[in-house]
């Protein structure tokens, strides 16, 4: 599907104006004319269509694409000067091969890969771990909890653990990250007996990089209330002590999470689900198709 990308250029564009497209593999600059009729330009990494007169449409053919643009069109110039290139902006996009079919999925545009490169989490020993190390040499299903005391997150942990045998057979590692301290992560692991790896993200940096939603309006919803009742009926319980600790009260209480399938390879995110509200679990069959084909 083509991805519309409106440009921050003065509108309407004058006839004959051009805007640069940089091929990030070979660093060739191509000026794309904007006409009243349609023009198609192709290069190694993507195809681009300039639709008259103000919209450019991307059709990515690879997992990542880089698009460079200027705030003002280049007039009567086939190739901009080197000084013009220093003023361009870069937009990095990772496009997963699969996106959750549930309401929690927002877009196939996941996040900037260089943001995830700098994200670190903590294991239960308190050691820092680059988040991409969780899937650099293997495939992993990584669940992101709301907070470590959350009853719905304990249900999510059980939801993944119930399919651990199938993941083990496929060489897939289940993991869970929560926005809280290492002590909270240890308490969660001990209480839930989660059959996977548990990590703490006290800075919420992974949540911010993946752009998971947060807010009161995403926490207190009719759907979330029904899911809490269901979780209690299934035997899961909230840990109110963890829920009212300072780290949770000040930041984590309104945070929503999600689930990704990633690896092997640091930038290989093949599936993502972003919760729209508390307890917004994706269909487990979608997750299994992505991790254990």
C-alpha positions, 0 to 999 in steps of 0.5 A: 500500500502506498504511504502518503507523505505530505511535504512541509513545502509552500503550497501550491508548488509552482510548476517546474519546481523540484524536490530532492530524493536521496538514495541512501544506498548509493548517495545519488541525488535525484530531483523530482519535478512536480507537474500537473500530470503524474510522473514516476521515478524509481531507484534501488530502494523505493518507488515514488510518485509525485501526484499533482500538485502537493502530495508525494506518495511512497511505496517502500520495497525494503524494511527501511527507507530514508527520505530527504527533503528541503523546506523550500523547493529547488527551482531550476536546479537538477542537483542541489549544492552540497550546502543544500544537503547539509540543511536536509532532514532525515526520516528513518522508517522501519516497516515490519513485515506484519502488523497486529490485526487487532484494534491496537495496531496503528501503522506499519511505520514502527519507529526510528531504528536509531532511537532503539539503538540507544535504549537500555534495560536492566536484567534481574541482576541489575546489569544494563542490557541494550534492548536490541541484544534481546533479539540480535542473535535469536528471535524473541517475543517481547511483551511490554507491561503497563507496570509490574503490579498490574493484574492485566500484565500478569495475565499477559505474562500467563498468556505468553507462557502458556505457549512457551513449548511452541516457542521453545520448539521454534527457538524463540525466547519470550521476554517481558519488559516493565516500566519500573525498578529492578526490585519491582521486576524481581518481585514480579518474576517471583510472584508470577513465576513467568517462564521467560526473561524479565527486564526493567525499564526505569526510564521508560525509554523503550516505551518512548522509542516505540511510541506506546500510548499513555494517559488516564483516558487509555487506562480507565475504559469500559473495555479495560474494566471488563478485562480486569473482571475477567482476569480476576475470574481467571485467578490473576491478582493485582499487587497493590503494593507494587502499584502504589510505589513511587515509580509507578504512581509518578509515571507508570500508572497510566502507561500502556504497552504492547508486544513485538516479535523481533530478530534475529538482527538488531533492526529486524522487527517483524511484528508489532502490536501497540495497546490502545487501552489497558489489557488490549492483548492481540490475538495470540494466533497472530503472535504465533504466526509471526514468531513460530511459522 
